[in-house]
Amino acid sequence: MLEFLRALLPPKQYVSVGERARAVFGAALGIVVTAMVCQAAGAYFPGLAAPWLFAALGASAVLVFAVPSSPLAQPWSVVGGQVVSALAGIVCVLWLGDSAWSGGAAVGLAIAGMFALRCLHPPGGGTALLVVLAHVDRFEFVLFPVLANVVVLVAIGMVYNTLSGRRYPHTAPPAAAATALEPSRFSAADLDAAMAHYQQVLTVDRADLGELLHHAELAAYERNLGTLRCADIMSRSPFTAEAATPLDEAWALMRERNIKALPVVDKALHVVGIITLSDFMRHAGLDAHGGVSERVQALLLPDPAQGVEKPVVVGQIMTRRVRVAGQNSLVIDLVPLFAEGGHHHIPIINDDKHLVGIITQSDLVSALYRVVRRPG
C-alpha cells in the first residue's frame, strides 16, 4: 500500500531554474507570435475559418519548448499529429454525429492515424476531442487554424530553441562527439533489442537514450572505482632484487615464484629500476638459434671469451626508467597505463618513496571484475 501511495507522488525533476525559465518564456512567446500572425492572416483573408487559434496548441507549445528533444515534440510529430487528429475529429462528427461515441472514436482514430504516420503527438488527442465538442464539420478547419497554427509554432520553436542552445529539430549527437566517448559494454544493437522488448512508447530519442545510459555506466564505474586506491589492490611485500644481484639468482627467483617482474631497489628500498622476462629475452639474443631456455641459459652461464662485455648482474640489463605510483593514488588513474601505455607491472611506493607493493595486470583485472559484480 505504501509503495502504491509513493507511486502517486510526483517524480523528482532534474531541470535547472534556467532551463525552466527558458521553456516558460519560449512557450509564451510561441503562443503570442502564433496568435498575432494568424490573427493578422484572418484580417487579410476574411474567408478563413474562425477562430484564429485552437486550444490544443497550448499543449503542443509545452512539448516544443519544454522538451524539444522528445520524439513527441519534433516538427513532423507536431504538424502531422495535429492535422491527422483534426481530420479524425471532423470525420467522426460527420459519420457519427454529436455523441459520446464520436468523441471516443475520434480520439482512438487520431491515435491510430498518428501511429500509422509515425507522428504521435499527445495534444492531438485533445484536438480530436475539441473538434467533436465544438461540432466542427468543415474541413477548412484543418487548414486554418490547425495547420497554420502548428506551422507557425514549429517555425518559432526552431528559431528559439536553436538560439537558446537546444537542437530543434532534435538530431543525434555529431559522430565526432559520439566517438569521443569511451567504448560501452552495450552496442546499438543491444539498445534496439531492449527497446523492442520494452514494447512501449518512449519519450526519449533513441540516440539520447543510448548516450544517457552510457554516461550512467561511466558514472557507475567512477563511483565504484573513484574511491579504490592502489593500496587496496596491490600485492604487498613483493619480491625484489638489487642492481648487484647476479642474473642467475634473479632468474631463479622469478622461475621459483612464477613471477614476471622484479622491482630493483637500493638499500633504502627506493625503486631504481625493474627487471622483467622481456629484459632477459632482449639480452639473450632472440635472433640466435635454439630455444628460449637455451638462450637464457647461455646468458646466465659465464663465458670467459666474452670477458666483461657479458652482463652478469641485474643492474646491467634492468629497465631503469620505471613508472611508479603512490599507495594512495586512485586505481582508475592506472587504467590508461595498462590499457594504452604498455605497462604490465607498476611498483607502488609510500610517502617516503619506499617500495611497499606492486600492481600487475592481473591485480587490475581482478579489481575491475569485483567492481562489475558489485551491486549498485
Protein Blocks (a to p, Z undefined) as FASTA:
>chain_A
ZZmmmmmpccdddbdfklmmmmmmmmmmmmmmmmmmmmmmmmmmmmbccdfbdfklmmmm
mmmmmmmmbmklgmklmmmmmmmmmmmmmmmmmmnopafklmmmmmmmmmmmmmmnopac
fklmmmmmmmmmnopabfklmmpmklmmmmmmmmmmmmmmmmnopacddddddfklmmmp
ccdfbdfklmmmmmmmnopacfbdfklmmmmmmmmmmmmmmmmmmmpcfklmmcehiadd
dfklcfklmmmmmmmnopabdcdddfkopafbdcdfklmmmmnopmbgcdfklmmmmmmp
ccfknmmmlcfbfklmmcfbdcdddfkbcfklmmmmmmmnopabdcdddfkopafbdcdf
klmmmmmmmmmmpcZZ
